[in-house]
């Protein structure tokens, strides 16, 4: 009758505890468990509930197929569309393009000599996940 690896086999006499029967002997492991169990029963219940919830969430995630993520319907966004998606002003997005804070390319179309920007759809996902690229100092 072993108590397991690392468990102490020392036996304590619990006669000095209030309400204890003088002939009762408990191991240190049993005494500690009784104290722990009495004080943390509500935590055990909450922990079991959290474990079942986590297991059900893991099962739901496992049921999802990797192809279920909606693909981007377009290859590029305009400055106005990108600004609407991220909740910023068009001027701010144009400045990000100019300062290379987001990946963007110049289009062949635009007004006069000023070409407009086109922003890849992957850049929108990258911006949402990681934010702006570091600022490169102009020299």
C-alpha positions as a Markdown table, in Angstrom:
| # | Residue | x | y | z |
|---|---|---|---|---|
| 1 | Unk | 0.0 | 0.0 | 0.0 |
| 2 | Unk | 2.2 | 2.8 | -1.3 |
| 3 | Unk | 1.3 | 6.5 | -1.4 |
| 4 | Unk | 3.0 | 7.1 | -4.7 |
| 5 | Unk | 6.3 | 8.6 | -5.7 |
| 6 | Unk | 7.4 | 11.5 | -3.5 |
| 7 | Unk | 4.5 | 11.0 | -1.0 |
| 8 | Unk | 5.5 | 10.9 | 2.6 |
| 9 | Unk | 4.7 | 7.8 | 4.6 |
| 10 | Unk | 5.1 | 9.5 | 7.9 |
| 11 | Unk | 2.1 | 9.0 | 10.1 |
| 12 | Unk | 0.9 | 11.8 | 12.4 |
| 13 | Unk | -1.2 | 11.4 | 15.5 |
| 14 | Unk | -4.1 | 13.8 | 15.2 |
| 15 | Unk | -5.2 | 13.7 | 18.8 |
| 16 | Unk | -4.4 | 17.3 | 19.4 |
| 17 | Unk | -6.9 | 18.4 | 16.7 |
| 18 | Unk | -10.4 | 19.4 | 18.0 |
| 19 | Unk | -13.0 | 16.7 | 17.6 |
| 20 | Unk | -10.5 | 14.0 | 16.6 |
| 21 | Unk | -10.6 | 10.5 | 17.9 |
| 22 | Unk | -7.4 | 9.7 | 19.8 |
| 23 | Unk | -6.9 | 6.4 | 18.0 |
| 24 | Unk | -7.2 | 7.8 | 14.5 |
| 25 | Unk | -3.9 | 8.1 | 12.5 |
| 26 | Unk | -3.8 | 9.9 | 9.2 |
| 27 | Unk | -0.9 | 10.2 | 6.7 |
| 28 | Unk | 0.3 | 13.7 | 5.9 |
| 29 | Unk | -1.0 | 13.3 | 2.3 |
| 30 | Unk | -4.5 | 12.5 | 3.6 |
| 31 | Unk | -4.6 | 15.3 | 6.0 |
| 32 | Unk | -3.5 | 17.9 | 3.4 |
| 33 | Unk | -6.1 | 16.6 | 0.9 |
| 34 | Unk | -8.9 | 16.9 | 3.4 |
| 35 | Unk | -8.0 | 20.5 | 4.2 |
| 36 | Unk | -7.7 | 21.3 | 0.5 |
| 37 | Unk | -10.9 | 19.6 | -0.5 |
| 38 | Unk | -12.9 | 21.3 | 2.2 |
| 39 | Unk | -11.8 | 24.8 | 1.3 |
| 40 | Unk | -11.7 | 24.6 | -2.5 |
| 41 | Unk | -14.8 | 22.6 | -3.4 |
| 42 | Unk | -16.4 | 25.5 | -5.3 |
| 43 | Unk | -13.2 | 26.0 | -7.3 |
| 44 | Unk | -13.2 | 22.3 | -8.3 |
| 45 | Unk | -16.8 | 22.7 | -9.6 |
| 46 | Unk | -15.8 | 25.8 | -11.6 |
| 47 | Unk | -12.7 | 24.2 | -12.9 |
| 48 | Unk | -14.6 | 21.2 | -14.1 |
| 49 | Unk | -17.1 | 23.4 | -15.9 |
| 50 | Unk | -14.3 | 25.3 | -17.6 |
| 51 | Unk | -12.7 | 22.1 | -18.7 |
| 52 | Unk | -15.9 | 20.8 | -20.3 |
| 53 | Unk | -16.3 | 24.2 | -22.0 |
| 54 | Unk | -12.8 | 24.1 | -23.3 |
| 55 | Unk | -13.2 | 20.5 | -24.6 |
| 56 | Unk | -16.4 | 21.5 | -26.5 |
| 57 | Unk | -14.6 | 24.5 | -28.0 |
| 58 | Unk | -11.7 | 22.4 | -29.1 |
| 59 | Unk | -14.1 | 19.9 | -30.7 |
| 60 | Unk | -15.8 | 22.8 | -32.6 |
| 61 | Unk | -12.5 | 24.1 | -33.8 |
| 62 | Unk | -11.4 | 20.6 | -34.8 |
| 63 | Unk | -14.7 | 20.2 | -36.8 |
| 64 | Unk | -13.9 | 23.4 | -38.9 |
| 65 | Unk | -12.2 | 22.7 | -42.1 |
| 66 | Unk | -9.2 | 24.9 | -43.0 |
| 67 | Unk | -10.9 | 25.8 | -46.3 |
| 68 | Unk | -13.9 | 27.2 | -44.6 |
| 69 | Unk | -12.3 | 30.7 | -44.2 |
| 70 | Unk | -13.8 | 33.0 | -46.8 |
| 71 | Unk | -11.4 | 33.9 | -49.5 |
| 72 | Unk | -10.9 | 37.5 | -50.4 |
| 73 | Unk | -13.2 | 38.3 | -53.4 |
| 74 | Unk | -10.7 | 40.8 | -54.8 |
| 75 | Unk | -6.9 | 41.1 | -55.4 |
| 76 | Unk | -6.6 | 44.8 | -54.6 |
| 77 | Unk | -8.3 | 47.6 | -52.6 |
| 78 | Unk | -8.4 | 51.2 | -53.5 |
| 79 | Unk | -7.4 | 53.8 | -50.9 |
| 80 | Unk | -11.0 | 54.6 | -50.2 |
| 81 | Unk | -12.0 | 51.0 | -49.7 |
| 82 | Unk | -9.0 | 50.2 | -47.5 |
| 83 | Unk | -9.7 | 53.4 | -45.4 |
| 84 | Unk | -13.4 | 52.3 | -44.9 |
| 85 | Unk | -12.3 | 48.8 | -43.8 |
| 86 | Unk | -9.8 | 50.0 | -41.2 |
| 87 | Unk | -11.8 | 53.0 | -40.0 |
| 88 | Unk | -9.3 | 55.7 | -41.1 |
| 89 | Unk | -9.4 | 58.7 | -43.3 |
| 90 | Unk | -8.3 | 58.4 | -47.0 |
| 91 | Unk | -5.6 | 61.0 | -46.5 |
| 92 | Unk | -4.1 | 58.9 | -43.6 |
| 93 | Unk | -4.1 | 55.7 | -45.8 |
| 94 | Unk | -2.4 | 57.6 | -48.7 |
| 95 | Unk | 0.3 | 58.8 | -46.2 |
| 96 | Unk | 0.8 | 55.3 | -45.0 |
| 97 | Unk | 1.3 | 54.2 | -48.7 |
| 98 | Unk | 3.7 | 57.1 | -49.3 |
| 99 | Unk | 5.8 | 56.4 | -46.2 |
| 100 | Unk | 5.7 | 52.7 | -46.8 |
| 101 | Unk | 3.9 | 51.9 | -43.6 |
| 102 | Unk | 1.7 | 49.5 | -45.6 |
| 103 | Unk | 2.5 | 47.6 | -48.7 |
| 104 | Unk | 1.0 | 49.3 | -51.7 |
| 105 | Unk | 1.6 | 49.9 | -55.4 |
| 106 | Unk | 0.9 | 52.7 | -57.8 |
| 107 | Unk | -1.8 | 52.1 | -60.4 |
| 108 | Unk | -1.6 | 53.1 | -64.0 |
| 109 | Unk | -4.7 | 55.1 | -63.5 |
| 110 | Unk | -5.2 | 58.4 | -61.6 |
| 111 | Unk | -5.8 | 62.1 | -62.2 |
| 112 | Unk | -3.2 | 63.7 | -64.4 |
| 113 | Unk | 0.3 | 62.9 | -63.3 |
| 114 | Unk | -0.8 | 61.8 | -59.8 |
| 115 | Unk | -1.2 | 58.0 | -59.9 |
| 116 | Unk | -3.5 | 56.3 | -57.4 |
| 117 | Unk | -2.5 | 53.6 | -55.0 |
| 118 | Unk | -3.7 | 50.0 | -55.0 |
| 119 | Unk | -3.4 | 47.9 | -51.8 |
| 120 | Unk | -3.2 | 44.1 | -51.9 |
| 121 | Unk | -6.0 | 42.2 | -50.1 |
| 122 | Unk | -3.3 | 40.3 | -48.1 |
| 123 | Unk | -2.1 | 43.7 | -46.8 |
| 124 | Unk | -5.5 | 44.3 | -45.2 |
| 125 | Unk | -5.2 | 41.0 | -43.3 |
| 126 | Unk | -1.6 | 41.7 | -42.4 |
| 127 | Unk | -2.5 | 45.2 | -41.1 |
| 128 | Unk | -5.3 | 43.8 | -39.0 |
| 129 | Unk | -3.0 | 41.2 | -37.5 |
| 130 | Unk | 0.2 | 43.1 | -37.0 |
| 131 | Unk | -0.5 | 46.8 | -37.5 |
| 132 | Unk | 1.7 | 49.3 | -39.5 |
| 133 | Unk | 5.1 | 48.6 | -40.7 |
| 134 | Unk | 8.0 | 50.4 | -38.9 |
| 135 | Unk | 8.6 | 54.0 | -40.1 |
| 136 | Unk | 11.6 | 54.4 | -42.3 |
| 137 | Unk | 13.3 | 57.7 | -41.7 |
| 138 | Unk | 13.6 | 59.9 | -44.7 |
| 139 | Unk | 17.1 | 61.3 | -45.2 |
